[in-house]
């Protein structure tokens, strides 16, 4: 039997009870995720017959307390549907050949209305997979309080960041020892592939797969090696963090705190004012074959005051600059639409 955490020199975990505790937490989280599935509202176009009651009192999360409460039309602040405006922008970009594919998923995180455009189109998540890795470690850390302080030595002989279009400004150093928490932070904030490889190599694949299984999301590398994830499926990871329905409130807050520090400031972040907090993760991929195919994605939570929303944009084309501009322009359009509607109330 494999140990659950190990490196080439030291076994960090061989605790079977830890697995049972982890699976119990996963099961409870799965029930809550099921409780607020994606089928409540039709493209955010209707005022719901019920709305959500949330805990509040946190900086980045807003735990869900109740799902079914009769809506008071005087209190419910519905958004006027604007999906057609986003669709128009996407059509223009594809027509001008600035991209070949754009998929968008939007969700009001307070009350649940959402819309999707090409939401089932599959892409390669690339560095977006660093978020479920973070979730897996923080889930384990809920029952093993010493986990995040354990140390791993960087004995990698190659640089996994070579060939990236968006290079991290910081990376772990060869021969240096880091705590797991330091490695997770480098993985998320700087998207450092070297840190990611180190933590990925020190976890049993069965545990890494559990968040995917519970959310019904394609497990990496099982069915397809490249394009296998949609904006709608990936958005689930940010929803469970915001709702604190999978991790504890403390760990959900920690995860989103890391994601607000991501150094990539283009994409979603470039489309909103500088004083608006964004918890997000980007991913890039380049496949050189008969055609030079590039993919760039950015998914996260935009903390518009009193109206946080989830936005995930995945793109494919032949120029990273065009793909970046597409994401930032979609982010800007949605922010400005919401801002206009909120100020007109």
N, C-alpha and C positions, 0 to 999 in steps of 0.2 A: 504493500500500500504506500502511496506517495505521501510525503509530508505536505502540509498545506502551505507553509512558507519555508523556503530554504534558499541558501545560496551555495556557491561552490565550496565553501569552507564551513559554514555553520548552519545547523538546522534551527530555524527560528520558531517553527510550529510543528507539533505532532499531537495536538490536543483534539481528540475526537469529540468531546462535549462541545467544543467551540462550534463545530459544524452543525450540531443539532440546534444550538442557540441561534446560529445564523439562519438556518432554514426556517425556524419558527418565526423569526422576524420577517423573513422574506414572505412567508405565507400571510402574515397579518398585513404587511404592506400591500400584497396583491389584492386582498379583499377591499382595501380602501381605494386602490386604483380602479378596481372594477366598479366601485360605487359611483365614480364620477367619470364614466366613459365618454367617448367623443360623440355620442348620438343624441345628446340633449337638444341641441338647437340646430336649426337649418340655416347654415351660413350666416348666423348672427343677424338675420333679417327680421326676426320676430321678437317681441317682448316675451320673455319666458313666463310660464305660469308659476314658476317657483324660482327662488334664488338661494344663494349660498350664505351661510353664517360662518364667519371666520374668527379666529382667536385674536389676531392683532397683537401689538406690543413688541414686535420684532423688527429688525432693520431690513432683512432681505426676504424672510419667509412670511407666510400668512396662513397658518394651519387651518385646515378645513374642520369645522365642528359639526355642521349639519348641512345636508344637501337639499332637503325638501321642506321649504317654508313658503307659505302662500305669499306671493309677491304683492307689494303695495305699489300701485302704479305711480303714486306721488313720490315715492322714494327711489324707484327703479330708474336709473339714468341710462336708457338704452342708447346705443350708438346707431346713427343712420348708416345703412350699408354703403360701403365704398369699395367693395371688391371690384366693381367694374372699372374703377380708376386704375387700380393696380394691374388688372388684366390689360387695360389699354397700354400702359407703360411697357408691359412685357411684350405685347404684340409688336409695338414699335421697335423694340430692341432686336427682336428676332427678325423682323422684316428688314432692318438695316444691317443684318448679319453681324451684329456686335456680340452675339451669343447664339448657341443652338438650342439650349434648354435652360429654362428658369422655373423653379418650383417654389411656392410660397405657402407657409402655414402661419396664420395669425389667430391668436386667442386672447380674449379679454379674461384676465386672470381673477378678477373679482367675481364675475357672475357667469362666465362660461361661454358666451357666444363666440363663434369662430368661423373662419372660412379657409378654404384651401384652393390653390390653383395648381394644377398638375401635381397634386399632393401625393400621388401614388408612384410617380416617376422615381426610379431607383438610381442612386449615385453611390460612389465610394466615399464612406465617411471619413477616411484618413484620420487626421488628428482629432476629429470629433470623438473618437473612441476613448480619448483620455478622460472624458467625463464619467462614463460608466466604470472606468478603472478607479477613479477617485471615489465614486459611490461605493464600490466593493470594499475598498480598504476602510472607509469610514464606517461601514456596516460592521465589519469585523472589530473595529476599534471600540464599538459600543460595549462589547463583552470582554475584550482584552484591553484593559486600560493602559498596558505598557506598550502596546503595538507601535504607536506613532513615534515613540522614543527609541525604538530599536534601530540599530545601525547596520548599514550595508556598505561595503567597500566597492568603489568603482574600479573594477579591474578590466573594463572593456578595452579592447585593442583597436577599435575603429570608431570613427565619428559618424553616428547615424544622422547627423544634421546635414551632411554633405548632399548637395543636389536639391535642397529645399529652395523654393522661391522666396519664402518669407523666413529669413534666418533669425533665430533667437539672439537677443543681445547678450544673454548670459547662458552658460551651459556648465554642467558639473565637470570637475577637473579629474583627470586620470590619477589613480592611486589614492585619491582622497576618500575619507569615510563620511557618510551622510546618514542622518536619521531618516526614517521612512517619511516623516512629515515634511522634512526639507525636500526630499525627492518628489513628493506629491506636489508641493508648491511650485517647484521648478517645472514640473510636467505641465501644470495648468497655466501658471502666470506667463512663462516664457515659451511654452510649447516645446520644451527641450526633449528631443527624441532620445538622447542619451539617458536622461533621468527616467523617461518612460520605459525604455528597454530594461533598465535595472529593476524597477518595481514590477514590471510585467513578468520578468524572469524569476521573480521570487513569490509567485502566487500560483496555486493550483488552478488550472483552466476551468475546473468545475465550479469554483467559487466566482471566478470572473464572469462566467456565463449566467449566473443566477439572476441578476437584474434583467438580462435580456429575456430569459425564460418567463419570469413573472410578468413582464410587460408585453409579452407576445411579440418581441422584436427579433428580427433575424440575427442569429448568432454568427459572429464574424468567421468567415472562412469555411462554414459548413456546407452551404449550398452553392455559393459563388465566391470567388476570390476577389472580385473587384466591386462592381456595382450591385449593392444588395440592400440599401437603406433609403427610405423616403423621408421627406421633411416631416410628415405626419408621425411616423414611428419614432424618429429621433426626438421630436419635441416632447415625447413622454418623459424623458430623463429630466428635463427642466421642470415639467409639471410636478413630478413627485418631489423634487427639491423644494419648490415654492410651497406646495401643500404640506410638506413634512409628513408625507404618508408612507415613506419607505424607511428613511433614516429618522433618528430622533430629531427633535427640534434643534438641539445644540449642534448636531452633526450636519443637518441641512443648512443651518445658518453658516457654519464653517465652510461648507462646500461653495455656497453662493458667494461668500466673502472672497474666496480665492478667485472665483470667476469674474468678480468686479475688478480685479487687478490685472487681468490679461492685457499684455502690452500692445497687442494688435489694435490700433485705434482707427483703422479704416473700416470698410464694410458697415455694419450696423451702427457702430459708434459715430462714424463720420456723418450719419444722417440725422443726428439729434444734437441739441445744444450741449455745450461742454459741461454744463452743471447738472446734467441728467445722468444718473447712475445706470450703467448697463452691465449685467452679469452675462457673459457670453463665452463661446468658444468657436474658433474658426478651424477649418480643415482645408488642406490643399492636396491636389494630386496631379501628377503629370504622367501621361502614358504615351511613350514614343513608339509609333509603329508606322503604318501606312500614312496615318495622319497624326499630327502633334495635338493630342487631345488633352485639354486642361480642365480641371474642376476646382472650384472655390466655393466654400460654404461658410456661412456665419449664422449661428443660432443662439438665442438667448432671451433674457428678460429685460425689457426697457422699463425703468421705474418712473414712468410719468407720474407726477404727484397725485396720489389718491386714485390712480388709474393705471396700475402696472399691466403690461401686456407682454405676451410671448410672441416672438417673431423668429421664424426660421426660413432662411433663403438658401437654396442650393442651386448652383449654376454650372453650366458646361459650355466650353467654347475653345477658341484657339489663342486667346490673349488674356493674361491675368489682369491687366489694367482694365480692360473692358468688363471683365467679370466683377472686379472690385467696384467699379463705378455702378454697375447694375445693382449690386447689393446696397450700396450707400444711397442710391436714388430711390429704391423701393422703401428703405428705412425712412428716408426723409419725407416721402409722400405720405406714408402712414402716420408718422409723427405729426406732420402739419395738419392732416385731416382730423386727427383726434384733438389736437390743440385747438383748432378752429371750432370744433363742435363743443368742446368743454367751455370755451370762452363765450359761446353764443347761448349758453343755457340761462 
